[in-house]
Amino acid sequence: MNNGTSHDWLDTGPGSEAPRPRGSFIVWCGVLLGLGLAAIRLSLLAEPLGAARAGAALRLAAQGLWQDWAITLGLIFVGVALHRSVPGVRARRGVTALVGMIAVLILLWGLANIVALRMLGEPLTTAWLAYSDLGHSDSVFDWLRGLLSPTVIALGGGAIVALIGGALALARWVPRGGIATLVLMVFALGTVTGVAQGEARLGAPKSRLLNPVVAFVGSIGRDGGLSGVEALSQAPAASLEMPFAPAAPLARPPEPAKPLRNVILFAFESTPARQAQGWGGTQPVTPNLQAALARGHAFDNAYAHVPASNFYLVSVFGGLIPELSTVLMTTSNPELRLHTLADVLGEAGLRTAFFNSSDNRFQNAEAFLNQGGFDHVADYRDWSCAQGVYEFESVTDKFLNTSNDLCSIDAITAWVEEAPGQPFFAAFRTGMTHYPYFPGEAPQAYVEDPEYNAYLNALRVGDEAFGKLLDWLDAKGIADETLVVVLGDHGEAFGEHGTRVHASAIYEENVHVPMALINPQLFSGTRSAGVVGVNDIAPTVADLLGLAPSPSWQGRSAFAEDRRDGALFFAPWNGFQIGFRDGPRKFIFNGNSGDAQLYDLASDPEERVNLAETDPAALAEARRVMGQAIAVQNAYTDRLLRGVELPQAAFSARRPGTEIVIEASGTRFLAPPRAWITLDGENVGVIEVTSAPSNAERAVTRAEIDAGLMTFRLPVEGAGLCPREIGVWFLNDAWAGEGKTGDTDLYIRSLSFAGETYYFNRFQALEPHVAGSSGSYFRFYRTGEARVSLALDKACVSAELARP
């Protein structure tokens, strides 16, 4: 036996020159690790500990420390056992080094958890890793990376030196038997006491009690709380109507004297209502937005459905609430082809374009945009910017570069002026307010927090861009005939409820956004307090332009008489939070922890008084409504996804302004060939091929028939949801007689409708000896009818079945 001291911390076994109890370094490393984790945990619990009485504070401390100390004791036990059991000095040194590295990793993970809790509101989990996607990450992980300042790195390095250096010194100079044993006994007692507390609520959120290693390992292979969310839904949906109270009617504006021809959708990136003047914003950073409300209609209670950039695109253009999933539905279902607002407006004759100050490759947005019905998709890479391009590349994402938002407006106006007389739909999203917040030139001092101040300056530039665009509309004299929709794509948090950026929660700062309709003919400074969602924008725009909404759209026009006064929203990366706003009532449920929050926003707009803790009846009713809303959402999504085999544009047949396009020629004897065109038996129009060459005196050649081709465009109004066939009735066959050349025949080269083109092999004559193929044409040589069976759009059928 030795005297408890050691001169070689790595060589602790028999045969060393100064033998000592085996594993001294391992024990002292564990002691320091446990103390370090305790310091971290107590700092996280400082506020509730300070507010609790002594006994309650001790119980809360034990509840927060037991996982940290259990891991510490386990590491010591396993390390010492291995150290004693392996043969040879080299193997024992390997065990000692391994324990040291694991201890360093656990300590650094604990330090990083301070940042994660500040940022995400919970420890890092696999759900957050899935959200980051490491190639299309959102701002969460870039924000974490941005916190690795020299000070933070120095603190981490100091912690490593203190842990390893301290363990080395203690193992060499201090006998481990007395002090170390006493500390380990405290660890053991604290562990037992903490386990005994169970799930008792002692004044601190569960996220601050979890060891980050335990939280991460426990999330592996789990659904992040989705099953907990689904458990709220006890029965299938009785209809596809959300279970919210009916909305008070909102008067539709009168028809404008000058018809609306253009639409602009202007989205402020990461902008909650509370940051915008006109919605309670106190900083003078959106004066142009506020001024524009004098000729607009503002919605006081508008909500994003998911606080994430790519999910916004699906909601605003697809008119729907995305699937309840951590993965965007168009990513998990790549065959899904949504019928978007751009499709509807394009079919009505508008040029369509999407502009982004940032990079469309971010979160793979371009995959959705390229099949979203836009004629033109552009981002900062497509224009030069005298004000500058702000470059930022993180370990998780290289697509964060952003041009100054003012340059983006120049790109939009240049595109419009390429075809100055044509109606247009231009959608735009600013970029400078996305993390890491590019403040632009000559930033002003609004607040002390440097990140928040950078954000406010970035928002100021975005507002200048908005004002610049409105001024251009006025200068061109087209403001009266242009509907401008302005909104925030989602919110942004700055610590109001313990989180930063946007994707980690569904509090008001995350999902409550500014929204307004701007047009001097329609509006003059009105406001409404009804609850609307981003998915209501597409049907509202269609309504104001006199277009029918797509059957696939889940949202309703803000002026619809049958709309509901509520909105559903969720954030699936932080325990799968889901909630709703129904009138003044707001409910939040965490599917992972089971925690529920209920607020009366009329009396508690800051969401500070959780009524779920004091009103069990109100909580039970909110849970019931939440369960029904989940059932409705799942039923809607399931029906939509059943019809995705064909990725073509859905519902084109019923769009106002849709047309049947026919390429036809023929031969003329007494009169040009004529035909009556029908859609599902309803009259569409008559075509007459006046350029058909005459064969009254001689036979005509195929080249002459080709030269006589004409294109006919027959507008379709009021078609059914799923048109099935087009009929062509040849009306005026005329024949000169046997042995003579005179003959009136109709030659059809192609028929196009709803994105599909049909050729000779798709026509079917209803009677024999009436018509048939002739080279590349379908030729009518007798009076009679042929029909074309239309490609049946499965998404259209799904939506038709989904209608209540």
C-alpha positions in Angstrom: 0.0 0.0 0.0 1.1 3.6 -0.5 0.6 6.8 1.5 -2.1 8.2 -0.8 0.2 10.3 -3.0 1.3 9.8 -6.6 4.1 11.0 -8.8 2.8 9.6 -12.1 -0.8 10.0 -12.8 -0.8 7.8 -15.8 1.1 4.9 -14.1 -1.0 3.9 -11.2 -0.8 0.1 -11.2 1.5 -2.4 -9.6 5.1 -2.1 -10.5 5.2 1.6 -10.7 7.9 3.4 -8.8 5.4 5.2 -6.6 2.4 2.9 -6.4 -0.9 4.5 -5.2 -4.6 3.7 -5.3 -5.6 2.9 -8.9 -7.6 5.5 -10.8 -6.8 8.7 -8.8 -7.0 10.9 -11.8 -10.2 9.3 -12.9 -11.8 10.0 -9.5 -10.6 13.6 -9.3 -11.6 14.2 -12.9 -15.1 13.0 -12.1 -15.2 15.2 -9.0 -14.3 18.3 -10.9 -16.7 17.3 -13.7 -19.6 17.0 -11.2 -18.8 20.3 -9.6 -18.6 22.0 -13.0 -21.9 20.6 -14.1 -23.4 21.6 -10.8 -22.2 25.2 -11.4 -23.7 25.2 -14.8 -27.0 23.7 -13.6 -27.4 26.1 -10.7 -26.7 29.1 -13.1 -29.6 27.8 -15.3 -31.9 27.5 -12.3 -30.8 30.7 -10.6 -34.1 32.6 -11.1 -36.5 29.9 -9.7 -34.0 28.9 -7.0 -33.9 32.6 -5.8 -37.7 32.7 -5.7 -38.1 29.5 -3.8 -37.9 28.8 0.0 -34.9 26.9 1.3 -36.6 23.5 1.3 -38.1 23.9 -2.1 -34.9 25.2 -3.4 -33.0 22.2 -2.3 -35.5 19.9 -3.9 -35.4 21.8 -7.1 -31.6 21.8 -7.1 -31.6 18.0 -6.6 -34.2 17.6 -9.4 -31.9 19.5 -11.8 -28.6 18.0 -10.7 -29.4 14.3 -10.4 -28.9 13.5 -14.1 -25.6 15.4 -14.2 -24.3 13.6 -11.1 -25.6 10.2 -12.2 -23.6 10.5 -15.4 -20.6 11.7 -13.4 -20.8 8.7 -10.9 -21.3 6.3 -13.8 -18.2 7.6 -15.6 -16.1 7.3 -12.4 -17.4 3.8 -11.7 -16.9 2.5 -15.2 -13.5 4.2 -15.6 -12.1 2.9 -12.3 -13.4 -0.6 -13.0 -11.8 -0.7 -16.4 -8.6 0.8 -15.1 -8.3 -1.9 -12.5 -9.2 -4.7 -14.9 -7.1 -4.0 -17.9 -3.5 -5.4 -17.9 -0.5 -3.3 -18.6 0.5 0.3 -18.1 -0.2 1.3 -21.7 -3.8 0.0 -21.5 -4.4 1.7 -18.2 -3.1 4.9 -19.5 -5.5 4.5 -22.5 -8.4 4.1 -20.1 -7.4 7.2 -18.2 -7.0 9.3 -21.3 -10.4 8.1 -22.6 -12.1 9.0 -19.3 -10.5 12.4 -19.5 -11.7 13.0 -23.1 -15.3 11.9 -22.2 -15.3 14.2 -19.2 -14.1 17.1 -21.4 -16.9 16.3 -23.9 -19.6 16.2 -21.2 -18.4 19.5 -19.7 -18.3 21.3 -23.0 -21.7 19.9 -23.9 -23.0 21.3 -20.6 -21.5 24.7 -21.4 -23.0 24.6 -24.9 -26.4 23.8 -23.3 -26.4 27.3 -21.8 -26.4 28.7 -25.4 -28.9 26.1 -26.6 -31.4 26.9 -23.9 -31.0 30.6 -24.5 -31.5 30.1 -28.2 -33.8 27.1 -28.6 -35.5 26.9 -25.2 -34.4 23.3 -24.9 -31.3 21.1 -25.2 -30.1 20.1 -28.6 -32.0 17.0 -30.0 -32.0 15.0 -33.1 -35.1 16.9 -34.2 -33.0 20.1 -34.3 -30.3 18.3 -36.3 -33.0 17.2 -38.8 -34.1 20.8 -39.0 -30.6 22.1 -39.7 -30.2 19.5 -42.5 -26.5 20.6 -42.6 -27.1 21.7 -46.2 -30.2 23.6 -46.0 -30.2 24.8 -42.4 -32.1 27.6 -40.9 -30.7 30.3 -38.7 -30.7 28.2 -35.5 -27.4 26.5 -36.0 -25.9 29.5 -37.7 -26.8 31.6 -34.6 -25.1 29.0 -32.4 -22.0 29.1 -34.6 -22.1 32.9 -34.5 -21.8 32.7 -30.7 -18.4 31.1 -30.9 -16.7 34.4 -30.2 -13.1 34.6 -28.9 -14.5 35.1 -25.4 -16.6 31.9 -25.6 -13.7 29.9 -27.1 -11.5 31.2 -24.3 -14.0 30.2 -21.6 -14.3 26.7 -23.2 -10.6 26.4 -23.3 -10.3 27.5 -19.7 -12.9 24.9 -18.6 -10.8 22.2 -20.3 -7.6 23.4 -18.6 -9.3 23.6 -15.2 -10.8 20.1 -15.6 -7.7 18.3 -16.8 -5.1 20.4 -15.1 -7.0 20.4 -11.8 -7.5 16.6 -11.9 -3.7 16.1 -12.6 -2.8 18.3 -9.7 -5.2 16.8 -7.3 -4.3 13.2 -8.3 -0.6 14.1 -7.7 -0.8 16.0 -4.5 -4.1 15.4 -2.7 -5.1 12.0 -1.2 -8.4 11.0 -2.7 -9.8 9.2 0.3 -11.2 12.1 2.3 -12.4 15.1 0.3 -13.1 13.1 -2.9 -15.1 10.5 -1.0 -17.2 13.2 0.7 -17.9 14.9 -2.6 -18.9 11.7 -4.2 -21.3 10.9 -1.3 -22.9 14.3 -1.9 -23.3 13.4 -5.6 -24.9 10.1 -4.7 -27.2 11.7 -2.1 -28.2 14.4 -4.6 -28.9 11.7 -7.2 -31.2 9.7 -5.0 -33.0 12.9 -3.8 -33.5 14.1 -7.4 -34.8 10.8 -8.5 -37.3 10.9 -5.6 -38.7 14.2 -6.9 -39.9 12.4 -10.1 -41.8 14.7 -12.4 -43.0 17.0 -9.6 -43.3 20.6 -10.8 -41.1 22.7 -8.6 -41.0 26.0 -10.4 -38.6 25.4 -13.3 -39.3 24.3 -16.9 -38.4 20.7 -17.7 -35.9 21.9 -20.4 -33.7 23.4 -17.7 -33.7 20.2 -15.6 -32.5 17.9 -18.4 -28.9 16.9 -18.8 -28.1 17.7 -22.5 -26.5 14.3 -23.1 -29.6 12.6 -21.7 -31.8 14.8 -23.8 -29.9 14.1 -27.0 -29.6 10.4 -26.5 -33.2 10.1 -25.5 -34.3 11.8 -28.7 -32.6 9.3 -31.0 -35.1 7.2 -32.8 -38.1 9.2 -31.4 -40.5 11.4 -33.3 -39.7 14.5 -31.4 -43.2 14.7 -29.8 -45.4 14.1 -32.9 -47.0 11.0 -31.3 -47.9 13.1 -28.3 -49.5 15.6 -30.6 -51.4 12.9 -32.4 -52.6 11.5 -29.1 -54.7 14.6 -28.6 -56.8 13.6 -31.6 -59.3 11.0 -30.3 -61.6 10.7 -33.3 -61.5 11.3 -37.0 -62.6 14.6 -38.4 -66.3 15.1 -39.0 -65.5 17.7 -41.7 -62.6 19.7 -43.1 -63.6 22.8 -41.2 -61.4 23.9 -38.4 -63.2 23.8 -35.0 -63.0 27.5 -34.3 -65.7 30.0 -33.8 -67.3 31.7 -36.8 -65.6 35.0 -37.7 -67.5 38.3 -37.7 -68.3 39.2 -41.3 -65.8 41.5 -43.0 -67.3 43.7 -45.7 -65.9 43.1 -49.1 -64.8 46.3 -50.7 -66.9 47.5 -53.7 -65.8 46.8 -57.2 -63.1 49.3 -58.2 -63.7 51.8 -61.0 -60.5 50.7 -62.6 -60.1 46.9 -62.6 -57.2 45.4 -60.7 -54.6 44.1 -63.2 -51.5 43.6 -61.1 -50.5 41.9 -57.8 -47.4 42.5 -55.6 -46.7 40.3 -52.6 -44.1 41.9 -50.4 -42.9 39.8 -47.5 -40.6 41.1 -44.8 -38.3 38.3 -43.7 -38.4 37.3 -40.0 -40.7 40.2 -39.0 -43.2 39.8 -36.2 -46.1 42.2 -35.7 -44.6 43.7 -32.6 -41.6 45.0 -34.5 -43.7 46.9 -37.1 -45.1 50.3 -36.7 -48.9 50.1 -37.1 -48.9 46.9 -35.1 -47.4 48.0 -31.9 -43.8 48.5 -33.0 -42.1 51.2 -30.9 -38.9 51.7 -32.9 -39.2 54.1 -35.9 -38.0 51.5 -38.4 -41.1 51.0 -40.6 -42.5 54.4 -41.4 -43.3 53.6 -45.0 -45.3 50.6 -44.0 -47.2 52.6 -41.5 -47.9 55.4 -44.0 -49.1 52.9 -46.6 -51.9 51.8 -44.2 -53.7 55.0 -45.0 -54.7 53.4 -48.3 -54.9 49.9 -47.0 -56.7 47.4 -44.8 -54.6 46.1 -41.9 -55.2 42.7 -40.2 -54.4 43.0 -36.5 -54.3 39.3 -35.8 -52.5 37.5 -38.7 -50.5 34.4 -38.1 -47.8 32.3 -39.8 -48.5 28.6 -39.6 -44.9 27.5 -39.1 -42.1 29.9 -38.1 -39.7 28.8 -40.8 -38.7 30.3 -44.1 -39.5 27.4 -46.5 -42.8 26.4 -44.8 -43.9 30.0 -45.4 -43.7 29.5 -49.2 -46.0 26.5 -49.1 -48.6 28.4 -46.9 -48.6 31.7 -48.9 -48.5 30.3 -52.4 -50.2 26.9 -51.8 -52.9 28.3 -49.7 -52.5 25.6 -47.0 -51.2 24.7 -43.6 -48.2 22.4 -44.1 -48.3 18.8 -43.1 -47.7 18.2 -39.4 -44.2 17.1 -39.8 -40.6 18.2 -39.1 -40.0 17.9 -42.9 -41.7 20.2 -45.4 -44.4 18.2 -47.3 -43.1 19.1 -50.7 -39.7 17.7 -49.7 -41.1 14.4 -48.2 -43.5 14.1 -51.2 -41.4 15.3 -54.2 -44.2 14.2 -56.5 -46.6 16.7 -55.0 -47.5 19.5 -57.4 -49.5 22.1 -55.5 -51.7 24.4 -57.5 -50.4 27.8 -56.4 -51.4 31.4 -56.4 -48.9 31.9 -59.2 -50.6 29.2 -61.2 -54.0 30.8 -60.8 -52.8 34.3 -61.7 -50.7 33.0 -64.6 -53.8 31.2 -66.0 -55.6 34.5 -65.8 -53.0 36.1 -68.0 -50.6 37.7 -65.5 -46.9 37.4 -65.9 -45.5 35.8 -62.7 -42.2 36.1 -60.9 -40.5 35.5 -57.6 -37.6 37.6 -56.3 -35.5 37.0 -53.2 -32.9 39.3 -51.8 -31.1 36.2 -50.4 -30.2 32.9 -52.0 -33.1 30.6 -53.2 -30.9 27.6 -52.5 -31.3 28.3 -48.8 -33.4 25.5 -47.3 -33.8 24.3 -50.9 -36.5 26.9 -51.6 -35.7 26.8 -55.3 -37.0 23.2 -55.6 -40.4 24.5 -54.6 -40.3 27.8 -56.5 -39.2 26.2 -59.8 -42.4 24.1 -59.9 -44.6 26.7 -58.2 -46.1 28.3 -61.3 -43.7 31.2 -61.7 -42.5 32.3 -65.1 -39.4 33.8 -63.6 -37.5 33.0 -60.4 -34.6 35.1 -59.3 -32.4 35.9 -56.3 -29.4 38.1 -55.5 -27.2 36.2 -57.9 -29.2 37.5 -60.8 -28.5 41.2 -60.4 -25.7 43.6 -59.4 -26.0 45.7 -56.3 -24.2 49.0 -55.8 -25.2 49.0 -52.1 -23.4 45.7 -51.6 -23.9 42.0 -51.2 -23.5 40.8 -47.6 -21.6 37.5 -47.5 -22.0 35.0 -44.7 -21.0 31.3 -44.7 -21.5 29.0 -41.7 -20.5 25.5 -40.9 -24.0 24.4 -41.6 -25.0 26.6 -44.6 -23.3 28.3 -47.4 -26.4 29.9 -48.9 -26.9 32.9 -46.5 -25.5 35.7 -48.8 -27.9 38.6 -49.2 -28.0 41.7 -51.4 -29.2 45.0 -50.1 -33.0 45.0 -50.3 -33.0 48.2 -52.2 -31.2 46.5 -55.1 -33.9 43.9 -55.2 -36.6 46.5 -55.9 -34.6 47.6 -59.0 -34.6 44.0 -60.2 -38.4 43.8 -59.8 -39.2 47.1 -61.6 -36.8 46.2 -64.4 -38.7 42.9 -64.9 -42.0 44.6 -65.0 -40.8 47.1 -67.5 -39.7 44.4 -69.9 -43.4 44.1 -70.8 -44.9 47.4 -69.6 -48.4 46.8 -70.8 -48.9 43.4 -69.5 -50.5 42.6 -66.1 -48.1 41.0 -63.6 -47.7 39.2 -60.3 -44.4 39.9 -58.5 -43.7 38.1 -55.2 -40.7 39.3 -53.2 -39.1 38.5 -49.8 -36.5 40.7 -48.2 -33.3 39.2 -46.8 -31.4 41.5 -44.5 -33.5 40.8 -41.5 -32.7 37.1 -41.6 -30.0 36.1 -39.1 -27.1 37.2 -38.9 -28.9 40.5 -39.6 -27.2 42.8 -42.1 -27.8 46.4 -40.9 -26.9 48.1 -44.1 -25.2 51.5 -44.5 -25.0 54.0 -41.7 -26.7 51.9 -39.0 -28.4 53.8 -36.2 -28.4 53.1 -32.5 -31.8 52.0 -31.5 -31.1 49.6 -28.6 -28.1 48.4 -26.6 -28.3 44.7 -27.7 -26.0 44.6 -30.7 -27.9 41.8 -32.5 -31.3 43.3 -31.9 -29.9 46.7 -33.1 -28.5 45.1 -36.2 -31.9 43.6 -36.8 -33.8 46.9 -36.4 -31.4 48.6 -38.9 -32.0 45.7 -41.4 -35.7 46.1 -41.0 -35.4 49.9 -41.6 -33.7 49.1 -45.0 -36.5 46.6 -45.8 -39.0 49.3 -45.1 -37.1 51.7 -47.4 -37.3 49.1 -50.1 -41.1 48.8 -49.6 -41.5 52.6 -49.8 -39.3 52.7 -53.0 -41.6 50.1 -54.6 -44.8 52.0 -53.7 -43.2 55.2 -55.0 -42.5 53.5 -58.3 -46.1 52.3 -58.6 -47.2 55.9 -58.1 -44.7 57.2 -60.6 -45.9 54.8 -63.3 -49.5 55.5 -62.6 -50.4 51.9 -61.9 -51.0 52.1 -58.1 -54.8 52.1 -58.6 -54.7 48.9 -60.6 -52.2 47.1 -58.4 -53.1 45.1 -55.3 -50.2 45.1 -52.8 -50.1 42.4 -50.1 -47.6 43.1 -47.4 -46.8 40.8 -44.5 -44.1 39.2 -42.4 -43.2 35.7 -43.5 -42.9 34.7 -39.8 -41.7 36.2 -36.6 -38.4 36.6 -34.8 -37.7 36.3 -31.0 -35.3 38.3 -29.0 -35.6 36.6 -25.6 -39.2 37.4 -24.8 -39.8 33.9 -23.7 -36.2 32.7 -23.4 -35.4 31.9 -27.0 -33.9 33.7 -30.0 -34.6 33.8 -33.7 -37.8 32.2 -34.8 -38.2 28.4 -35.2 -38.0 27.3 -31.6 -41.5 28.3 -30.3 -45.0 29.5 -31.3 -45.3 32.5 -28.9 -46.6 35.8 -30.4 -43.1 36.9 -31.3 -42.7 33.7 -33.4 -45.9 33.5 -35.3 -47.9 36.8 -35.0 -47.1 38.8 -38.1 -48.1 42.1 -39.7 -50.4 41.8 -42.7 -52.2 44.4 -44.9 -53.8 44.8 -48.3 -52.8 48.1 -50.0 -54.8 49.7 -52.8 -56.1 53.3 -53.0 -59.3 52.3 -54.8 -60.3 49.6 -52.3 -59.2 50.7 -48.9 -58.7 53.9 -46.9 -57.1 53.0 -43.6 -59.5 50.3 -42.3 -58.5 47.5 -39.8 -60.0 44.3 -38.7 -59.4 42.2 -35.5 -60.4 38.9 -36.9 -57.9 36.1 -36.9 -56.4 35.2 -40.3 -53.6 33.0 -41.5 -50.9 33.2 -44.2 -52.8 30.5 -46.0 -55.7 32.9 -46.4 -53.7 35.2 -48.7 -54.0 33.2 -51.9 -57.8 33.0 -51.8 -58.1 36.6 -50.7 -56.1 37.8 -53.7 -58.1 35.6 -56.0 -61.3 36.9 -54.5 -60.4 40.6 -55.0 -59.4 39.9 -58.6 -62.7 38.1 -59.3 -61.0 34.7 -59.7 -62.3 31.4 -58.2 -60.0 29.9 -55.6 -58.3 26.6 -56.2 -60.2 23.6 -54.6 -56.9 22.6 -53.1 -56.5 25.7 -51.0 -57.3 25.3 -47.4 -57.5 28.9 -46.6 -60.5 31.2 -47.1 -60.7 34.7 -48.4 -60.7 37.3 -45.6 -64.0 38.5 -47.0 -65.7 35.1 -47.2 -68.9 34.8 -45.2 -68.2 31.3 -43.9 -64.7 31.8 -42.6 -63.6 30.9 -39.0 -62.0 33.2 -36.5 -58.9 31.1 -35.8 -55.6 29.9 -37.0 -53.5 26.7 -36.4 -49.7 26.9 -36.1 -46.9 24.6 -35.1 -43.1 24.4 -34.6 -42.0 20.8 -34.8 -38.4 21.1 -33.7 -38.7 21.9 -30.0 -40.8 19.1 -28.6 -43.3 19.4 -31.4 -45.2 22.4 -30.3 -48.7 22.9 -31.8 -51.3 25.5 -31.0 -54.1 27.7 -32.1 -55.5 31.2 -31.8 -59.3 31.2 -31.6 -60.7 34.6 -30.9 -58.8 35.9 -27.9 -57.9 32.4 -26.7 -54.5 31.0 -27.5 -53.4 27.5 -26.7 -49.9 25.9 -26.9 -49.2 22.2 -26.4 -45.8 20.5 -26.4 -46.1 16.9 -27.7 -42.9 15.8 -26.2 -43.3 17.0 -22.6 -47.1 17.2 -22.5 -46.9 20.7 -21.2 -49.9 23.0 -22.0 -50.2 26.7 -22.0 -53.4 28.7 -22.3 -53.6 32.5 -22.6 -56.2 35.2 -22.9 -54.6 37.5 -25.3 -57.2 40.2 -24.8 -56.0 40.7 -21.2 -52.5 39.1 -21.5 -51.0 40.0 -24.9 -47.5 39.2 -23.6 -48.4 35.6 -22.7 -47.4 35.7 -19.0 -50.4 34.2 -17.2 -50.8 30.5 -18.0 -54.5 29.8 -17.4 -53.8 26.1 -17.9 -52.4 26.0 -14.4 -55.5 27.5 -12.7 -58.5 26.7 -14.9 -58.8 23.0 -15.5 -62.2 23.3 -17.3 -60.8 25.9 -19.8 -57.7 23.6 -20.3 -59.9 20.6 -21.0 -61.9 22.6 -23.6 -58.7 23.9 -25.3 -57.3 20.3 -25.5 -60.6 19.2 -27.1 -60.5 21.9 -29.7 -56.8 21.2 -30.3 -57.5 17.5 -30.9 -60.3 18.3 -33.4 -58.0 20.8 -35.2 -55.3 18.1 -35.5 -57.8 15.6 -36.9 -59.0 18.1 -39.5 -55.5 19.0 -40.5 -54.5 15.4 -40.9 -57.6 14.6 -42.9 -57.0 17.5 -45.2 -53.3 16.6 -45.7 -54.1 12.9 -46.3 -56.7 13.7 -48.9 -54.4 16.1 -50.7 -51.5 13.6 -50.7 -53.6 10.8 -52.1 -53.8 12.5 -55.4 -50.2 13.3 -56.2 -49.4 10.6 -58.8 -49.5 13.2 -61.6 -47.3 16.2 -60.9 -49.0 18.4 -63.5 -50.8 21.6 -62.5 -54.1 20.8 -60.9 -57.5 22.3 -61.4 -56.5 24.3 -64.5 -59.8 23.4 -66.2 -61.9 25.5 -63.8 -59.8 28.6 -63.7 -61.5 31.7 -65.1 -59.6 32.7 -68.3 -58.5 29.1 -69.1 -58.8 28.3 -72.7 -59.0 25.5 -75.2 -56.4 26.0 -77.9 -56.9 24.2 -81.2 -54.5 24.1 -84.2 -56.6 23.3 -87.3 -56.5 23.4 -91.1 -58.6 21.7 -93.7 -59.9 21.9 -97.3 -62.7 24.1 -98.6 -65.4 23.3 -101.2 -68.4 25.5 -100.7 -67.4 27.0 -97.4 -64.5 26.8 -94.9 -64.7 23.9 -92.5 -66.5 24.7 -89.2 -66.7 22.8 -85.9 -68.6 23.2 -82.7 -66.5 22.7 -79.5 -67.9 21.5 -76.2 -66.5 20.8 -72.7 -68.4 18.1 -70.9 -71.3 18.7 -73.2 -71.4 22.4 -72.6 -70.9 24.8 -75.5 -67.5 26.5 -75.6 -67.6 28.0 -79.1 -67.3 27.5 -82.9 -64.2 27.5 -85.0 -64.0 28.2 -88.7 -60.8 27.6 -90.7 -61.1 30.5 -93.1 -57.5 29.9 -94.4 -58.2 26.4 -95.6 -57.2 26.0 -99.2 -59.9 25.4 -101.8 -60.0 22.1 -103.6 -63.0 23.0 -105.8 -60.9 22.9 -109.0 -58.0 20.7 -108.0 -56.7 18.5 -105.3 -54.6 20.4 -102.7 -51.2 19.2 -101.4 -50.3 18.4 -97.8 -48.0 21.4 -97.9 -51.0 23.7 -98.7 -52.9 22.2 -95.8 -50.0 22.8 -93.5 -49.8 26.4 -94.7 -53.5 26.9 -93.9 -53.1 26.1 -90.2 -54.9 28.4 -87.8 -54.7 28.7 -84.0 -58.0 29.1 -82.2 -58.2 30.1 -78.5 -61.6 29.5 -76.9 -62.0 30.9 -73.4 -63.6 28.5 -70.9 -65.8 29.9 -68.1 -67.6 28.1 -65.3 -66.2 24.6 -66.0 -66.7 21.9 -63.4 -64.0 21.0 -60.9 -62.8 18.0 -62.9 -63.5 18.4 -66.7 -63.4 15.0 -68.4 -63.8 15.4 -72.2 -63.8 17.8 -75.0 -66.1 17.3 -78.0 -65.4 18.4 -81.6 -68.5 18.3 -83.9 -67.7 18.8 -87.6 -70.7 20.8 -89.0 -70.4 21.4 -92.7 -69.2 18.5 -94.7 -69.7 19.2 -98.4 -68.7 16.9 -101.4 -68.7 17.7 -105.1 -69.4 14.0 -106.0 -67.7 10.9 -107.3 -64.6 11.6 -109.3 -64.5 15.3 -108.4 -62.0 17.1 -106.1 -64.3 19.4 -104.2 -64.6 18.3 -100.5 -64.8 20.2 -97.3 -62.8 18.4 -94.6 -61.5 19.5 -91.2 -57.9 18.7 -90.2 -56.9 19.1 -86.5 -53.2 18.9 -85.6 -53.5 19.5 -81.9 -55.8 20.4 -79.0 -54.4 21.9 -75.8 -56.1 22.3 -72.5 -55.0 22.8 -68.8 -51.4 22.2 -69.5 -51.9 19.1 -71.7 -51.7 18.8 -75.5 -53.6 16.0 -77.3 -52.7 14.8 -80.9 -54.5 12.7 -83.5 -54.1 9.4 -81.5 -56.2 10.9 -78.6 -59.3 11.6 -80.7 -62.1 9.0 -80.9 -64.9 9.3 -83.4 -68.3 8.4 -82.0 -69.6 6.9 -85.3 -67.8 4.8 -88.0 -66.8 6.4 -91.3 -66.7 10.0 -89.9 -63.1 10.7 -89.1 -59.7 9.1 -88.6 -56.0 9.8 -88.5 -54.3 11.2 -91.6 -50.6 11.6 -91.1 -50.1 14.0 -88.1 -53.7 15.2 -88.3 -57.0 13.9 -87.1 -59.2 14.4 -90.2 -63.0 14.8 -90.3 -64.4 13.7 -93.7 -68.1 13.3 -92.7 -70.3 15.4 -90.5 -70.1 14.0 -87.0 -68.5 14.1 -83.6 -65.2 13.0 -82.0 -64.1 13.4 -78.4 -60.9 13.7 -76.5 -60.8 12.2 -73.0 -58.9 14.6 -70.8 -56.0 13.6 -68.5 -57.6 13.1 -65.2 -55.8 15.1 -62.6 -55.7 13.0 -59.4 -55.1 16.1 -57.2 -58.2 17.6 -58.6 -60.2 14.5 -57.8 -58.8 14.4 -54.3 -59.8 18.0 -53.7 -63.3 17.4 -55.1 -63.7 14.4 -52.7 -62.5 16.5 -49.9 -65.1 19.2 -50.2 -67.6 18.9 -47.3 
